[in-house]
Amino acid sequence: MQVDFLREKFLKFFQSKKHKIVESDSLVPKDDPTVLFTPAGMNQFKKEFLGFDSGFKRAATSQRCLRTDDLDKVGKTSSHHTFFEMLGNFSFGDYFKEEAIAWAWEFLTKELKISRDRLWVSVYKDDFEAYGIWKDKIGIPVKKIVKLGDKDNFWPAEAKTKGPNGPCGPCSEIFYDFGVDIGCGKPDCSPACSCGRFVEIWNLVFTQFNRKDDGTLESLPNKNIDTGMGLERLASVMEGKQSNFEIDLFAPIVKEIKKRITVKIASEKEFVYAIADHLRAAVFCIYDGVLPSNEGRGYVVRKIIRKSLLHLKTLGINEPLMNKLVPLVAQVMRVPYPDLKDKQEDIALVILNEEKNFINVLGSSEELFKSKFDAFIEKPDSETVGNVAFMLHDTYGIPLELTCQWLDKHKVCFSRKAFEQAMEEQRLRSKSGSAMKGDVFDAKGLGLKLDATKFTGYKENST
Ligand code: GLY
């Protein structure tokens, strides 16, 4: 499989450049209380970025990651995921921009033999050093070096103005150009355009500042490198596919879902892709000991599974199916995670329980609607109805469309504004829970030792 080949090639390449190959951290970060799930390769190295000596100054990983910020985009775009693997090479006060850029270029153009004509780069608008390296040392024509601002070419994005505090720095991204036939067709289209012609494949972060409380950027004594390249996205480029979901990694899962579809809809592909993504996310969360629940990480897993079940229902699949697809995930991920096969039955059982519960909830939604909304037939209160509709959506995963059908039928007034406001409040709450916040690299948090989590989920539903 292309992803297996690419993962190995990447790690071997950086091993040849004297990097220590480090195992992926769990999706539940071991030493980082600032994030709910591991969102990037660098998270397991925060100590090293702050100067802690672990006995190595260079590392490379293929990190399993989970990001929930773009959950609603998954399936609709060609490259958003919840679960994905991030290839990364890291320097802790060792090499800096020159080597990071030269090796990234060497890997893409020499090892993977991607034509240099297809590659464009971006640099932070004030980063003359990176600009000069791309132009003079690598020989990229100036028209293919785009200067972008804080949102695109600083990491964490907009950290300068909005925080978080801690090490941060300008970044330089490498883009693959799918060609003029893709996207907007404008003559001045560039990586700054979001039409789909250019896809970012690699982000090189030059971690050289420490952001302080008052927003000042102090130069770090050690200059660090943190890079991140989405493995699935790289595979789509290498396989000549326009969507990550068309790569061989997803093919057997997508095929199996498609076989069961009984209701044809225009957005079938989007739904199938989202289910395939969410299935992998659920499997790996459970693999890492996160069980579906109503709180924190468990809530994310529950939400991901329920979202998939609603998509399956829309496609006319009303029987539990996700659990049956777990062995396919174990199969496509067998090279990096050979032990997944031994756990597949237990993971499938957890998913089956969740599927059965939610399918029951959906089956009893009529009763639920009656109990929650009957009172408002006589006594209209559209705002409360909007809030309750949100609660049904949030707690039981009942889609708004289903609720609205019932409300329409029974002539119950509903405030969409109240629903959306409740949704926004929840979004802000969950964002602050799942995104990096506070001092991303907060040294205070690094010493925190949580008790080891004992995973009992194979035998118990709750504990
Ligand atoms: N840490 C770099 C990235 O996530 O792109």
Residues whose N, C-alpha, C, O or C-beta is under 5 A from the ligand:
A	BS01	LIG	A40 M42 N203 V205 D226 T227 G228
